[in-house]
Amino acid sequence: MTSVSVSYETRRLLNSLRSISGHKSIDGLLMTLMKEHKMQKLSGVTDDLRNRLSELEGIDSELLIQRLGLCPFPV
């Protein structure tokens, strides 16, 4: 926390969260919160990809390959 200037109220709240969560430092608390946020975001992206893949289940891959072969653009 040395490189970040925060208000007294913010420091007090961060220290309260740190003590409740059992972290030894505020840096550890913030790292854990950032990691959890990234994991939730990654989970959302994974769910989106699963939905998109399920939409592709009915596509005939051989027909798609033939059509791409007829495409005038490089594939």
N, C-alpha and C positions, 0 to 999 in steps of 0.2 A: 504494500500500500504506500510505499515511500514516494513513488513517482506520480501518484494520483492525488490531487487535492480535492477533498470532499468535505461536506459540511459536518458539523458535530452530530446532527440528527442522523445523517446517513451512516456515520461511523458507529453510532450507538445501535442502530438497527442491524448493521452488519455484524457487530459483536454479539448481539442477541441471537441472531440466526446461527452464528458460528457456535455459540455455546449450546444452543438447543440441538443442533445437528451433530455435535460431538467432534467437530473438526478442531485441529490444533491451531490453525491459522486462518485468517480471512482469505489469503491467497489459495489455500487448499479448498475452502468453501467455494470460491469463485470458479476454480478449475473444475470442481465437481458439477457445479451448476451449468457451466459451459458444455461440459461433456454430455450431460443429460439432455441439454437443448439440442446439441448436434445429433445425438442418437434418435431423438424424437423426430427431428427433421428428416434424417435418413430413413427412418421407418415410414414416414409419409411418402417419400420418394419411392421406396420399395413397394408400397401398396399401390401406388400409381402405375409403376411398371408392371406389376402383376395384373392389374386391370387391363392395361393395354395389351399384354400378351394373351389374356383370355379372349380379347376381341379378335385376335388373329387366328384363333383355333379353326375357324371354318374356311380359311383360305386354302385353296389348292396350290401347293408350292410348285408343282410341275408346270401348271398353267402360268403362274407368275414368272417363272424362269423363262418360259417361251416368249411371253410378252416383253420381258426385259431384253431378250435377244433381238426383238424387232424395234426396240427403242432407238431413235436417231441420235440420242445423246450418249456419251460414254458413261458406263455404269461402273 
